[in-house]
């Protein structure tokens, strides 16, 4: 936990907490790439920054699944494990994707 910052009135105010994306180097690299990509005054230094960010992205590998997707997959695999069929077309599509069919 971080220490609180002192205000000018002598009280303390909590430090702003960083969002999870700010603590995730992969997300930060993608933000840098996006910001640099859309800048009209593109120069070699910016290209080097994009290349460095891309190196980080590729070194990190694929991004982890988002929470909702992971929960849908776990629910579907639980159904299949118990011999039950997917309940709707969305689950069937997910089953085909997961099972390679």
C-alpha positions in Angstrom: 0.0 0.0 0.0 1.3 3.5 -0.8 1.8 6.2 1.7 -0.7 9.1 1.5 0.4 12.4 0.1 0.2 15.5 2.4 -2.0 18.3 1.5 -1.2 22.0 2.1 -3.8 22.2 4.9 -1.9 19.6 7.0 -4.4 16.8 6.3 -3.6 13.8 4.1 -5.2 12.8 0.8 -4.8 9.3 -0.6 -2.7 8.9 -3.7 -4.5 8.2 -6.9 -4.5 4.5 -7.5 -3.3 3.4 -10.9 -5.7 1.4 -13.0 -4.7 -2.2 -13.8 -4.0 -1.2 -17.4 -1.4 1.3 -16.1 0.4 -1.5 -14.2 0.3 -3.8 -17.2 3.3 -3.3 -19.4 1.6 -4.9 -22.3 -1.4 -2.6 -22.1 0.9 0.3 -21.7 2.9 -0.7 -24.9 -0.3 -0.9 -26.9 -1.4 2.6 -25.6 2.0 4.0 -26.7 1.7 2.3 -30.1 -1.8 3.7 -30.6 -0.8 7.2 -29.5 2.2 7.3 -31.8 0.4 5.7 -34.7 -2.2 8.4 -34.8 0.2 11.3 -34.5 0.5 13.2 -37.8 4.0 14.4 -37.2 5.7 11.0 -37.6 9.5 11.1 -37.2 12.3 8.5 -36.8 12.3 8.9 -33.0 8.7 8.0 -32.9 9.3 5.0 -35.2 11.9 3.8 -32.8 9.5 4.1 -29.9 6.9 2.1 -31.8 9.5 -0.6 -32.6 10.5 -0.8 -28.9 6.9 -1.1 -27.8 6.3 -3.8 -30.4 9.3 -5.7 -29.1 7.7 -5.7 -25.7 4.3 -6.8 -27.0 5.8 -9.7 -29.0 8.1 -10.7 -26.1 5.2 -10.8 -23.7 3.2 -13.2 -26.0 -0.5 -13.3 -26.3 -2.6 -11.3 -23.9 -4.5 -13.2 -21.2 -8.2 -13.8 -21.7 -10.5 -11.2 -20.4 -12.5 -12.3 -17.3 -15.9 -12.6 -19.0 -14.4 -14.8 -21.8 -12.6 -17.0 -19.2 -15.9 -17.4 -17.2 -17.8 -18.4 -20.4 -15.2 -20.9 -21.3 -15.1 -22.4 -17.8 -18.9 -22.7 -17.7 -19.1 -24.3 -21.2 -16.3 -26.8 -20.3 -18.2 -27.7 -17.1 -21.3 -28.4 -19.1 -19.4 -30.6 -21.6 -17.5 -32.4 -18.8 -20.9 -33.5 -17.4 -22.2 -34.6 -20.8 -24.5 -31.7 -21.4 -24.7 -29.9 -24.7 -24.2 -26.1 -25.2 -27.4 -24.3 -24.5 -27.5 -21.7 -27.4 -25.7 -20.9 -30.7 -23.2 -18.7 -28.9 -22.1 -21.6 -26.7 -22.0 -23.9 -29.7 -19.8 -21.4 -31.6 -17.5 -21.2 -28.5 -17.4 -25.0 -28.3 -16.4 -25.3 -31.9 -13.7 -22.7 -31.4 -12.3 -24.5 -28.3 -12.6 -28.0 -29.7 -11.2 -27.1 -33.1 -14.3 -28.1 -35.0 
